[in-house]
Amino acid sequence: MNKEETILQLKNIVKPYVKNQEAFENLNEETDFINDLKINSANLVDVILDIEEAFNIVIDNASMERMLNVQAALDIIETKLAEK
């Protein structure tokens, strides 16, 4: 899976939780889940659970705490997939 495919899948995962549609439409690697997309912290947990299910990975607490923007999510997903 390449980066573009991963970003596309990530967009589909976060879409139901997004409160700022304009930021979502301009989503890029620097997009912050909380500040830009206005996803609240409870929904961010749901996003992480959905990511685990979609990519068939387990995200540890330390990784969860770092997963605040698209780039961090991509890095964590890539790392976890490589560990499989």
PDB file of N, CA, C and O in Angstrom, chain B, residues numbered from 101:
ATOM      1  N   MET B 101       0.846  -1.186   0.000  1.00  0.00           N
ATOM      2  CA  MET B 101       0.000   0.000   0.000  1.00  0.00           C
ATOM      3  C   MET B 101       0.893   1.252   0.000  1.00  0.00           C
ATOM      4  O   MET B 101       1.782   1.386   0.841  1.00  0.00           O
ATOM      5  N   ASN B 102       0.648   2.156  -0.941  1.00  0.00           N
ATOM      6  CA  ASN B 102       1.477   3.367  -0.981  1.00  0.00           C
ATOM      7  C   ASN B 102       0.853   4.477  -0.142  1.00  0.00           C
ATOM      8  O   ASN B 102      -0.257   4.332   0.370  1.00  0.00           O
ATOM      9  N   LYS B 103       1.572   5.575  -0.008  1.00  0.00           N
ATOM     10  CA  LYS B 103       1.154   6.674   0.861  1.00  0.00           C
ATOM     11  C   LYS B 103      -0.200   7.259   0.442  1.00  0.00           C
ATOM     12  O   LYS B 103      -1.039   7.552   1.294  1.00  0.00           O
ATOM     13  N   GLU B 104      -0.411   7.429  -0.863  1.00  0.00           N
ATOM     14  CA  GLU B 104      -1.676   8.004  -1.336  1.00  0.00           C
ATOM     15  C   GLU B 104      -2.861   7.104  -0.962  1.00  0.00           C
ATOM     16  O   GLU B 104      -3.913   7.594  -0.552  1.00  0.00           O
ATOM     17  N   GLU B 105      -2.681   5.792  -1.106  1.00  0.00           N
ATOM     18  CA  GLU B 105      -3.744   4.853  -0.747  1.00  0.00           C
ATOM     19  C   GLU B 105      -4.016   4.897   0.756  1.00  0.00           C
ATOM     20  O   GLU B 105      -5.165   4.831   1.194  1.00  0.00           O
ATOM     21  N   THR B 106      -2.950   5.010   1.531  1.00  0.00           N
ATOM     22  CA  THR B 106      -3.103   5.083   2.988  1.00  0.00           C
ATOM     23  C   THR B 106      -3.834   6.366   3.383  1.00  0.00           C
ATOM     24  O   THR B 106      -4.715   6.337   4.242  1.00  0.00           O
ATOM     25  N   ILE B 107      -3.476   7.485   2.765  1.00  0.00           N
ATOM     26  CA  ILE B 107      -4.149   8.757   3.059  1.00  0.00           C
ATOM     27  C   ILE B 107      -5.630   8.669   2.685  1.00  0.00           C
ATOM     28  O   ILE B 107      -6.489   9.140   3.430  1.00  0.00           O
ATOM     29  N   LEU B 108      -5.920   8.076   1.553  1.00  0.00           N
ATOM     30  CA  LEU B 108      -7.311   7.923   1.117  1.00  0.00           C
ATOM     31  C   LEU B 108      -8.103   7.084   2.119  1.00  0.00           C
ATOM     32  O   LEU B 108      -9.231   7.431   2.471  1.00  0.00           O
ATOM     33  N   GLN B 109      -7.517   5.996   2.570  1.00  0.00           N
ATOM     34  CA  GLN B 109      -8.182   5.146   3.547  1.00  0.00           C
ATOM     35  C   GLN B 109      -8.360   5.892   4.873  1.00  0.00           C
ATOM     36  O   GLN B 109      -9.391   5.763   5.532  1.00  0.00           O
ATOM     37  N   LEU B 110      -7.348   6.671   5.254  1.00  0.00           N
ATOM     38  CA  LEU B 110      -7.416   7.473   6.478  1.00  0.00           C
ATOM     39  C   LEU B 110      -8.531   8.514   6.382  1.00  0.00           C
ATOM     40  O   LEU B 110      -9.251   8.750   7.351  1.00  0.00           O
ATOM     41  N   LYS B 111      -8.668   9.132   5.214  1.00  0.00           N
ATOM     42  CA  LYS B 111      -9.749  10.118   5.004  1.00  0.00           C
ATOM     43  C   LYS B 111     -11.111   9.461   5.200  1.00  0.00           C
ATOM     44  O   LYS B 111     -11.997  10.043   5.825  1.00  0.00           O
ATOM     45  N   ASN B 112     -11.281   8.264   4.672  1.00  0.00           N
ATOM     46  CA  ASN B 112     -12.552   7.562   4.823  1.00  0.00           C
ATOM     47  C   ASN B 112     -12.837   7.227   6.290  1.00  0.00           C
ATOM     48  O   ASN B 112     -13.989   7.224   6.723  1.00  0.00           O
ATOM     49  N   ILE B 113     -11.779   6.947   7.041  1.00  0.00           N
ATOM     50  CA  ILE B 113     -11.938   6.616   8.462  1.00  0.00           C
ATOM     51  C   ILE B 113     -12.340   7.847   9.272  1.00  0.00           C
ATOM     52  O   ILE B 113     -13.241   7.765  10.107  1.00  0.00           O
ATOM     53  N   VAL B 114     -11.685   8.987   9.036  1.00  0.00           N
ATOM     54  CA  VAL B 114     -11.962  10.176   9.860  1.00  0.00           C
ATOM     55  C   VAL B 114     -13.218  10.934   9.428  1.00  0.00           C
ATOM     56  O   VAL B 114     -13.770  11.709  10.209  1.00  0.00           O
ATOM     57  N   LYS B 115     -13.671  10.718   8.205  1.00  0.00           N
ATOM     58  CA  LYS B 115     -14.791  11.497   7.654  1.00  0.00           C
ATOM     59  C   LYS B 115     -16.014  11.598   8.580  1.00  0.00           C
ATOM     60  O   LYS B 115     -16.538  12.699   8.751  1.00  0.00           O
ATOM     61  N   PRO B 116     -16.488  10.502   9.181  1.00  0.00           N
ATOM     62  CA  PRO B 116     -17.686  10.618  10.025  1.00  0.00           C
ATOM     63  C   PRO B 116     -17.498  11.497  11.265  1.00  0.00           C
ATOM     64  O   PRO B 116     -18.481  11.949  11.853  1.00  0.00           O
ATOM     65  N   TYR B 117     -16.254  11.743  11.667  1.00  0.00           N
ATOM     66  CA  TYR B 117     -15.986  12.467  12.916  1.00  0.00           C
ATOM     67  C   TYR B 117     -15.621  13.934  12.697  1.00  0.00           C
ATOM     68  O   TYR B 117     -15.513  14.699  13.656  1.00  0.00           O
ATOM     69  N   VAL B 118     -15.435  14.323  11.450  1.00  0.00           N
ATOM     70  CA  VAL B 118     -14.951  15.667  11.116  1.00  0.00           C
ATOM     71  C   VAL B 118     -16.032  16.716  11.348  1.00  0.00           C
ATOM     72  O   VAL B 118     -17.181  16.543  10.941  1.00  0.00           O
ATOM     73  N   LYS B 119     -15.643  17.819  12.018  1.00  0.00           N
ATOM     74  CA  LYS B 119     -16.569  18.929  12.247  1.00  0.00           C
ATOM     75  C   LYS B 119     -16.238  20.122  11.340  1.00  0.00           C
ATOM     76  O   LYS B 119     -17.061  21.025  11.188  1.00  0.00           O
ATOM     77  N   ASN B 120     -15.045  20.133  10.739  1.00  0.00           N
ATOM     78  CA  ASN B 120     -14.645  21.224   9.853  1.00  0.00           C
ATOM     79  C   ASN B 120     -14.485  20.660   8.443  1.00  0.00           C
ATOM     80  O   ASN B 120     -13.432  20.129   8.092  1.00  0.00           O
ATOM     81  N   GLN B 121     -15.535  20.779   7.644  1.00  0.00           N
ATOM     82  CA  GLN B 121     -15.558  20.169   6.314  1.00  0.00           C
ATOM     83  C   GLN B 121     -14.508  20.777   5.381  1.00  0.00           C
ATOM     84  O   GLN B 121     -13.914  20.065   4.572  1.00  0.00           O
ATOM     85  N   GLU B 122     -14.277  22.088   5.489  1.00  0.00           N
ATOM     86  CA  GLU B 122     -13.303  22.747   4.621  1.00  0.00           C
ATOM     87  C   GLU B 122     -11.894  22.194   4.852  1.00  0.00           C
ATOM     88  O   GLU B 122     -11.164  21.918   3.900  1.00  0.00           O
ATOM     89  N   ALA B 123     -11.526  22.039   6.107  1.00  0.00           N
ATOM     90  CA  ALA B 123     -10.217  21.464   6.433  1.00  0.00           C
ATOM     91  C   ALA B 123     -10.126  20.023   5.937  1.00  0.00           C
ATOM     92  O   ALA B 123      -9.071  19.589   5.475  1.00  0.00           O
ATOM     93  N   PHE B 124     -11.223  19.287   6.032  1.00  0.00           N
ATOM     94  CA  PHE B 124     -11.241  17.899   5.569  1.00  0.00           C
ATOM     95  C   PHE B 124     -10.989  17.829   4.064  1.00  0.00           C
ATOM     96  O   PHE B 124     -10.243  16.972   3.590  1.00  0.00           O
ATOM     97  N   GLU B 125     -11.616  18.733   3.323  1.00  0.00           N
ATOM     98  CA  GLU B 125     -11.452  18.744   1.869  1.00  0.00           C
ATOM     99  C   GLU B 125     -10.013  19.079   1.470  1.00  0.00           C
ATOM    100  O   GLU B 125      -9.554  18.679   0.400  1.00  0.00           O
ATOM    101  N   ASN B 126      -9.306  19.812   2.330  1.00  0.00           N
ATOM    102  CA  ASN B 126      -7.914  20.181   2.060  1.00  0.00           C
ATOM    103  C   ASN B 126      -6.936  19.345   2.877  1.00  0.00           C
ATOM    104  O   ASN B 126      -5.792  19.751   3.081  1.00  0.00           O
ATOM    105  N   LEU B 127      -7.380  18.177   3.347  1.00  0.00           N
ATOM    106  CA  LEU B 127      -6.561  17.316   4.195  1.00  0.00           C
ATOM    107  C   LEU B 127      -5.226  16.999   3.542  1.00  0.00           C
ATOM    108  O   LEU B 127      -5.164  16.626   2.371  1.00  0.00           O
ATOM    109  N   ASN B 128      -4.156  17.154   4.320  1.00  0.00           N
ATOM    110  CA  ASN B 128      -2.815  16.793   3.862  1.00  0.00           C
ATOM    111  C   ASN B 128      -2.038  16.252   5.056  1.00  0.00           C
ATOM    112  O   ASN B 128      -2.600  16.071   6.136  1.00  0.00           O
ATOM    113  N   GLU B 129      -0.768  15.999   4.868  1.00  0.00           N
ATOM    114  CA  GLU B 129       0.039  15.377   5.919  1.00  0.00           C
ATOM    115  C   GLU B 129       0.169  16.244   7.164  1.00  0.00           C
ATOM    116  O   GLU B 129       0.427  15.728   8.252  1.00  0.00           O
ATOM    117  N   GLU B 130      -0.007  17.554   7.019  1.00  0.00           N
ATOM    118  CA  GLU B 130       0.138  18.471   8.156  1.00  0.00           C
ATOM    119  C   GLU B 130      -1.179  18.692   8.895  1.00  0.00           C
ATOM    120  O   GLU B 130      -1.194  19.353   9.933  1.00  0.00           O
ATOM    121  N   THR B 131      -2.275  18.155   8.384  1.00  0.00           N
ATOM    122  CA  THR B 131      -3.591  18.364   8.997  1.00  0.00           C
ATOM    123  C   THR B 131      -3.626  17.763  10.399  1.00  0.00           C
ATOM    124  O   THR B 131      -3.300  16.594  10.601  1.00  0.00           O
ATOM    125  N   ASP B 132      -4.030  18.588  11.359  1.00  0.00           N
ATOM    126  CA  ASP B 132      -4.152  18.185  12.756  1.00  0.00           C
ATOM    127  C   ASP B 132      -5.585  17.699  12.999  1.00  0.00           C
ATOM    128  O   ASP B 132      -6.544  18.387  12.649  1.00  0.00           O
ATOM    129  N   PHE B 133      -5.724  16.530  13.592  1.00  0.00           N
ATOM    130  CA  PHE B 133      -7.051  15.957  13.800  1.00  0.00           C
ATOM    131  C   PHE B 133      -7.920  16.825  14.713  1.00  0.00           C
ATOM    132  O   PHE B 133      -9.106  17.016  14.442  1.00  0.00           O
ATOM    133  N   ILE B 134      -7.340  17.343  15.781  1.00  0.00           N
ATOM    134  CA  ILE B 134      -8.123  18.107  16.760  1.00  0.00           C
ATOM    135  C   ILE B 134      -8.259  19.575  16.350  1.00  0.00           C
ATOM    136  O   ILE B 134      -9.373  20.097  16.299  1.00  0.00           O
ATOM    137  N   ASN B 135      -7.146  20.243  16.059  1.00  0.00           N
ATOM    138  CA  ASN B 135      -7.192  21.679  15.771  1.00  0.00           C
ATOM    139  C   ASN B 135      -7.773  22.007  14.400  1.00  0.00           C
ATOM    140  O   ASN B 135      -8.506  22.986  14.262  1.00  0.00           O
ATOM    141  N   ASP B 136      -7.458  21.209  13.391  1.00  0.00           N
ATOM    142  CA  ASP B 136      -7.926  21.515  12.032  1.00  0.00           C
ATOM    143  C   ASP B 136      -9.278  20.870  11.730  1.00  0.00           C
ATOM    144  O   ASP B 136     -10.202  21.539  11.266  1.00  0.00           O
ATOM    145  N   LEU B 137      -9.388  19.582  11.993  1.00  0.00           N
ATOM    146  CA  LEU B 137     -10.611  18.858  11.648  1.00  0.00           C
ATOM    147  C   LEU B 137     -11.676  18.949  12.737  1.00  0.00           C
ATOM    148  O   LEU B 137     -12.827  18.564  12.530  1.00  0.00           O
ATOM    149  N   LYS B 138     -11.277  19.467  13.904  1.00  0.00           N
ATOM    150  CA  LYS B 138     -12.207  19.642  15.042  1.00  0.00           C
ATOM    151  C   LYS B 138     -12.795  18.316  15.530  1.00  0.00           C
ATOM    152  O   LYS B 138     -13.954  18.248  15.938  1.00  0.00           O
ATOM    153  N   ILE B 139     -11.973  17.266  15.481  1.00  0.00           N
ATOM    154  CA  ILE B 139     -12.383  15.965  16.024  1.00  0.00           C
ATOM    155  C   ILE B 139     -12.114  16.006  17.525  1.00  0.00           C
ATOM    156  O   ILE B 139     -10.993  16.294  17.945  1.00  0.00           O
ATOM    157  N   ASN B 140     -13.137  15.719  18.340  1.00  0.00           N
ATOM    158  CA  ASN B 140     -12.905  15.773  19.788  1.00  0.00           C
ATOM    159  C   ASN B 140     -12.122  14.540  20.248  1.00  0.00           C
ATOM    160  O   ASN B 140     -11.999  13.558  19.516  1.00  0.00           O
ATOM    161  N   SER B 141     -11.606  14.610  21.455  1.00  0.00           N
ATOM    162  CA  SER B 141     -10.706  13.555  21.931  1.00  0.00           C
ATOM    163  C   SER B 141     -11.406  12.198  22.039  1.00  0.00           C
ATOM    164  O   SER B 141     -10.780  11.165  21.799  1.00  0.00           O
ATOM    165  N   ALA B 142     -12.677  12.184  22.390  1.00  0.00           N
ATOM    166  CA  ALA B 142     -13.400  10.908  22.457  1.00  0.00           C
ATOM    167  C   ALA B 142     -13.511  10.291  21.063  1.00  0.00           C
ATOM    168  O   ALA B 142     -13.326   9.085  20.894  1.00  0.00           O
ATOM    169  N   ASN B 143     -13.808  11.115  20.082  1.00  0.00           N
ATOM    170  CA  ASN B 143     -13.903  10.604  18.714  1.00  0.00           C
ATOM    171  C   ASN B 143     -12.542  10.222  18.164  1.00  0.00           C
ATOM    172  O   ASN B 143     -12.445   9.354  17.296  1.00  0.00           O
ATOM    173  N   LEU B 144     -11.484  10.860  18.659  1.00  0.00           N
ATOM    174  CA  LEU B 144     -10.137  10.500  18.215  1.00  0.00           C
ATOM    175  C   LEU B 144      -9.822   9.057  18.612  1.00  0.00           C
ATOM    176  O   LEU B 144      -9.141   8.340  17.880  1.00  0.00           O
ATOM    177  N   VAL B 145     -10.314   8.645  19.759  1.00  0.00           N
ATOM    178  CA  VAL B 145     -10.154   7.245  20.178  1.00  0.00           C
ATOM    179  C   VAL B 145     -10.881   6.330  19.186  1.00  0.00           C
ATOM    180  O   VAL B 145     -10.366   5.277  18.808  1.00  0.00           O
ATOM    181  N   ASP B 146     -12.083   6.745  18.771  1.00  0.00           N
ATOM    182  CA  ASP B 146     -12.828   5.965  17.773  1.00  0.00           C
ATOM    183  C   ASP B 146     -12.051   5.882  16.464  1.00  0.00           C
ATOM    184  O   ASP B 146     -12.014   4.829  15.827  1.00  0.00           O
ATOM    185  N   VAL B 147     -11.432   6.986  16.062  1.00  0.00           N
ATOM    186  CA  VAL B 147     -10.622   7.007  14.835  1.00  0.00           C
ATOM    187  C   VAL B 147      -9.490   5.989  14.956  1.00  0.00           C
ATOM    188  O   VAL B 147      -9.233   5.224  14.026  1.00  0.00           O
ATOM    189  N   ILE B 148      -8.821   5.983  16.095  1.00  0.00           N
ATOM    190  CA  ILE B 148      -7.695   5.062  16.298  1.00  0.00           C
ATOM    191  C   ILE B 148      -8.183   3.609  16.262  1.00  0.00           C
ATOM    192  O   ILE B 148      -7.534   2.750  15.664  1.00  0.00           O
ATOM    193  N   LEU B 149      -9.315   3.339  16.896  1.00  0.00           N
ATOM    194  CA  LEU B 149      -9.874   1.978  16.855  1.00  0.00           C
ATOM    195  C   LEU B 149     -10.228   1.581  15.420  1.00  0.00           C
ATOM    196  O   LEU B 149      -9.999   0.444  15.008  1.00  0.00           O
ATOM    197  N   ASP B 150     -10.787   2.526  14.667  1.00  0.00           N
ATOM    198  CA  ASP B 150     -11.126   2.255  13.265  1.00  0.00           C
ATOM    199  C   ASP B 150      -9.872   2.011  12.432  1.00  0.00           C
ATOM    200  O   ASP B 150      -9.874   1.168  11.536  1.00  0.00           O
ATOM    201  N   ILE B 151      -8.804   2.748  12.726  1.00  0.00           N
ATOM    202  CA  ILE B 151      -7.530   2.551  12.024  1.00  0.00           C
ATOM    203  C   ILE B 151      -6.999   1.149  12.317  1.00  0.00           C
ATOM    204  O   ILE B 151      -6.552   0.445  11.412  1.00  0.00           O
ATOM    205  N   GLU B 152      -7.053   0.748  13.595  1.00  0.00           N
ATOM    206  CA  GLU B 152      -6.588  -0.597  13.965  1.00  0.00           C
ATOM    207  C   GLU B 152      -7.339  -1.666  13.176  1.00  0.00           C
ATOM    208  O   GLU B 152      -6.745  -2.613  12.662  1.00  0.00           O
ATOM    209  N   GLU B 153      -8.653  -1.493  13.090  1.00  0.00           N
ATOM    210  CA  GLU B 153      -9.470  -2.480  12.388  1.00  0.00           C
ATOM    211  C   GLU B 153      -9.203  -2.468  10.883  1.00  0.00           C
ATOM    212  O   GLU B 153      -9.064  -3.524  10.267  1.00  0.00           O
ATOM    213  N   ALA B 154      -9.132  -1.281  10.296  1.00  0.00           N
ATOM    214  CA  ALA B 154      -8.956  -1.163   8.845  1.00  0.00           C
ATOM    215  C   ALA B 154      -7.615  -1.730   8.380  1.00  0.00           C
ATOM    216  O   ALA B 154      -7.533  -2.369   7.331  1.00  0.00           O
ATOM    217  N   PHE B 155      -6.565  -1.490   9.172  1.00  0.00           N
ATOM    218  CA  PHE B 155      -5.223  -1.911   8.765  1.00  0.00           C
ATOM    219  C   PHE B 155      -4.785  -3.207   9.451  1.00  0.00           C
ATOM    220  O   PHE B 155      -3.684  -3.703   9.208  1.00  0.00           O
ATOM    221  N   ASN B 156      -5.662  -3.758  10.320  1.00  0.00           N
ATOM    222  CA  ASN B 156      -5.361  -4.981  11.050  1.00  0.00           C
ATOM    223  C   ASN B 156      -4.046  -4.859  11.829  1.00  0.00           C
ATOM    224  O   ASN B 156      -3.151  -5.698  11.723  1.00  0.00           O
ATOM    225  N   ILE B 157      -3.967  -3.768  12.623  1.00  0.00           N
ATOM    226  CA  ILE B 157      -2.779  -3.506  13.445  1.00  0.00           C
ATOM    227  C   ILE B 157      -3.234  -3.213  14.877  1.00  0.00           C
ATOM    228  O   ILE B 157      -4.419  -2.990  15.128  1.00  0.00           O
ATOM    229  N   VAL B 158      -2.291  -3.216  15.801  1.00  0.00           N
ATOM    230  CA  VAL B 158      -2.554  -2.829  17.187  1.00  0.00           C
ATOM    231  C   VAL B 158      -1.696  -1.611  17.480  1.00  0.00           C
ATOM    232  O   VAL B 158      -0.482  -1.623  17.275  1.00  0.00           O
ATOM    233  N   ILE B 159      -2.347  -0.556  17.963  1.00  0.00           N
ATOM    234  CA  ILE B 159      -1.640   0.695  18.251  1.00  0.00           C
ATOM    235  C   ILE B 159      -1.510   0.825  19.766  1.00  0.00           C
ATOM    236  O   ILE B 159      -2.513   0.889  20.477  1.00  0.00           O
ATOM    237  N   ASP B 160      -0.271   0.864  20.256  1.00  0.00           N
ATOM    238  CA  ASP B 160      -0.024   0.954  21.693  1.00  0.00           C
ATOM    239  C   ASP B 160      -0.296   2.377  22.199  1.00  0.00           C
ATOM    240  O   ASP B 160      -0.431   3.312  21.409  1.00  0.00           O
ATOM    241  N   ASN B 161      -0.374   2.523  23.515  1.00  0.00           N
ATOM    242  CA  ASN B 161      -0.709   3.819  24.119  1.00  0.00           C
ATOM    243  C   ASN B 161       0.270   4.925  23.738  1.00  0.00           C
ATOM    244  O   ASN B 161      -0.147   6.053  23.475  1.00  0.00           O
ATOM    245  N   ALA B 162       1.559   4.619  23.703  1.00  0.00           N
ATOM    246  CA  ALA B 162       2.550   5.639  23.350  1.00  0.00           C
ATOM    247  C   ALA B 162       2.309   6.155  21.930  1.00  0.00           C
ATOM    248  O   ALA B 162       2.417   7.353  21.669  1.00  0.00           O
ATOM    249  N   SER B 163       1.984   5.246  21.024  1.00  0.00           N
ATOM    250  CA  SER B 163       1.694   5.643  19.640  1.00  0.00           C
ATOM    251  C   SER B 163       0.399   6.437  19.562  1.00  0.00           C
ATOM    252  O   SER B 163       0.301   7.401  18.804  1.00  0.00           O
ATOM    253  N   MET B 164      -0.590   6.032  20.343  1.00  0.00           N
ATOM    254  CA  MET B 164      -1.867   6.756  20.354  1.00  0.00           C
ATOM    255  C   MET B 164      -1.666   8.214  20.742  1.00  0.00           C
ATOM    256  O   MET B 164      -2.252   9.115  20.140  1.00  0.00           O
ATOM    257  N   GLU B 165      -0.831   8.437  21.754  1.00  0.00           N
ATOM    258  CA  GLU B 165      -0.596   9.802  22.235  1.00  0.00           C
ATOM    259  C   GLU B 165       0.083  10.673  21.184  1.00  0.00           C
ATOM    260  O   GLU B 165      -0.068  11.895  21.204  1.00  0.00           O
ATOM    261  N   ARG B 166       0.823  10.063  20.272  1.00  0.00           N
ATOM    262  CA  ARG B 166       1.507  10.829  19.223  1.00  0.00           C
ATOM    263  C   ARG B 166       0.630  11.047  17.996  1.00  0.00           C
ATOM    264  O   ARG B 166       0.941  11.891  17.156  1.00  0.00           O
ATOM    265  N   MET B 167      -0.458  10.296  17.885  1.00  0.00           N
ATOM    266  CA  MET B 167      -1.266  10.315  16.671  1.00  0.00           C
ATOM    267  C   MET B 167      -2.211  11.528  16.671  1.00  0.00           C
ATOM    268  O   MET B 167      -3.421  11.384  16.847  1.00  0.00           O
ATOM    269  N   LEU B 168      -1.641  12.712  16.471  1.00  0.00           N
ATOM    270  CA  LEU B 168      -2.421  13.942  16.519  1.00  0.00           C
ATOM    271  C   LEU B 168      -2.637  14.564  15.150  1.00  0.00           C
ATOM    272  O   LEU B 168      -3.504  15.420  14.979  1.00  0.00           O
ATOM    273  N   ASN B 169      -1.841  14.128  14.171  1.00  0.00           N
ATOM    274  CA  ASN B 169      -2.022  14.671  12.820  1.00  0.00           C
ATOM    275  C   ASN B 169      -1.860  13.552  11.790  1.00  0.00           C
ATOM    276  O   ASN B 169      -1.506  12.421  12.123  1.00  0.00           O
ATOM    277  N   VAL B 170      -2.125  13.895  10.554  1.00  0.00           N
ATOM    278  CA  VAL B 170      -2.107  12.892   9.483  1.00  0.00           C
ATOM    279  C   VAL B 170      -0.723  12.275   9.334  1.00  0.00           C
ATOM    280  O   VAL B 170      -0.608  11.059   9.178  1.00  0.00           O
ATOM    281  N   GLN B 171       0.335  13.091   9.379  1.00  0.00           N
ATOM    282  CA  GLN B 171       1.693  12.560   9.213  1.00  0.00           C
ATOM    283  C   GLN B 171       2.033  11.550  10.306  1.00  0.00           C
ATOM    284  O   GLN B 171       2.600  10.495  10.024  1.00  0.00           O
ATOM    285  N   ALA B 172       1.690  11.868  11.537  1.00  0.00           N
ATOM    286  CA  ALA B 172       1.964  10.942  12.645  1.00  0.00           C
ATOM    287  C   ALA B 172       1.190   9.642  12.441  1.00  0.00           C
ATOM    288  O   ALA B 172       1.721   8.555  12.674  1.00  0.00           O
ATOM    289  N   ALA B 173      -0.065   9.756  12.006  1.00  0.00           N
ATOM    290  CA  ALA B 173      -0.870   8.557  11.753  1.00  0.00           C
ATOM    291  C   ALA B 173      -0.236   7.709  10.662  1.00  0.00           C
ATOM    292  O   ALA B 173      -0.149   6.487  10.787  1.00  0.00           O
ATOM    293  N   LEU B 174       0.207   8.358   9.591  1.00  0.00           N
ATOM    294  CA  LEU B 174       0.851   7.625   8.492  1.00  0.00           C
ATOM    295  C   LEU B 174       2.105   6.903   8.977  1.00  0.00           C
ATOM    296  O   LEU B 174       2.328   5.738   8.649  1.00  0.00           O
ATOM    297  N   ASP B 175       2.927   7.611   9.765  1.00  0.00           N
ATOM    298  CA  ASP B 175       4.166   7.018  10.275  1.00  0.00           C
ATOM    299  C   ASP B 175       3.874   5.803  11.151  1.00  0.00           C
ATOM    300  O   ASP B 175       4.537   4.772  11.038  1.00  0.00           O
ATOM    301  N   ILE B 176       2.878   5.933  12.023  1.00  0.00           N
ATOM    302  CA  ILE B 176       2.540   4.840  12.938  1.00  0.00           C
ATOM    303  C   ILE B 176       1.965   3.655  12.167  1.00  0.00           C
ATOM    304  O   ILE B 176       2.331   2.508  12.423  1.00  0.00           O
ATOM    305  N   ILE B 177       1.069   3.931  11.225  1.00  0.00           N
ATOM    306  CA  ILE B 177       0.498   2.854  10.409  1.00  0.00           C
ATOM    307  C   ILE B 177       1.597   2.124   9.644  1.00  0.00           C
ATOM    308  O   ILE B 177       1.630   0.894   9.613  1.00  0.00           O
ATOM    309  N   GLU B 178       2.489   2.884   9.032  1.00  0.00           N
ATOM    310  CA  GLU B 178       3.590   2.302   8.251  1.00  0.00           C
ATOM    311  C   GLU B 178       4.479   1.429   9.152  1.00  0.00           C
ATOM    312  O   GLU B 178       4.851   0.317   8.776  1.00  0.00           O
ATOM    313  N   THR B 179       4.811   1.941  10.336  1.00  0.00           N
ATOM    314  CA  THR B 179       5.657   1.196  11.261  1.00  0.00           C
ATOM    315  C   THR B 179       4.984  -0.093  11.710  1.00  0.00           C
ATOM    316  O   THR B 179       5.610  -1.153  11.732  1.00  0.00           O
ATOM    317  N   LYS B 180       3.696   0.002  12.070  1.00  0.00           N
ATOM    318  CA  LYS B 180       2.975  -1.180  12.552  1.00  0.00           C
ATOM    319  C   LYS B 180       2.814  -2.231  11.438  1.00  0.00           C
ATOM    320  O   LYS B 180       2.907  -3.432  11.695  1.00  0.00           O
ATOM    321  N   LEU B 181       2.577  -1.776  10.221  1.00  0.00           N
ATOM    322  CA  LEU B 181       2.464  -2.719   9.095  1.00  0.00           C
ATOM    323  C   LEU B 181       3.799  -3.410   8.834  1.00  0.00           C
ATOM    324  O   LEU B 181       3.836  -4.593   8.495  1.00  0.00           O
ATOM    325  N   ALA B 182       4.891  -2.672   8.994  1.00  0.00           N
ATOM    326  CA  ALA B 182       6.226  -3.240   8.766  1.00  0.00           C
ATOM    327  C   ALA B 182       6.571  -4.284   9.831  1.00  0.00           C
ATOM    328  O   ALA B 182       7.340  -5.209   9.569  1.00  0.00           O
ATOM    329  N   GLU B 183       6.006  -4.135  11.023  1.00  0.00           N
ATOM    330  CA  GLU B 183       6.282  -5.065  12.124  1.00  0.00           C
ATOM    331  C   GLU B 183       5.556  -6.399  11.961  1.00  0.00           C
ATOM    332  O   GLU B 183       5.908  -7.382  12.613  1.00  0.00           O
ATOM    333  N   LYS B 184       4.556  -6.434  11.103  1.00  0.00           N
ATOM    334  CA  LYS B 184       3.741  -7.657  10.963  1.00  0.00           C
ATOM    335  C   LYS B 184       4.528  -8.787  10.322  1.00  0.00           C
ATOM    336  O   LYS B 184       3.995  -9.880  10.132  1.00  0.00           O
TER     337      LYS B 184
END
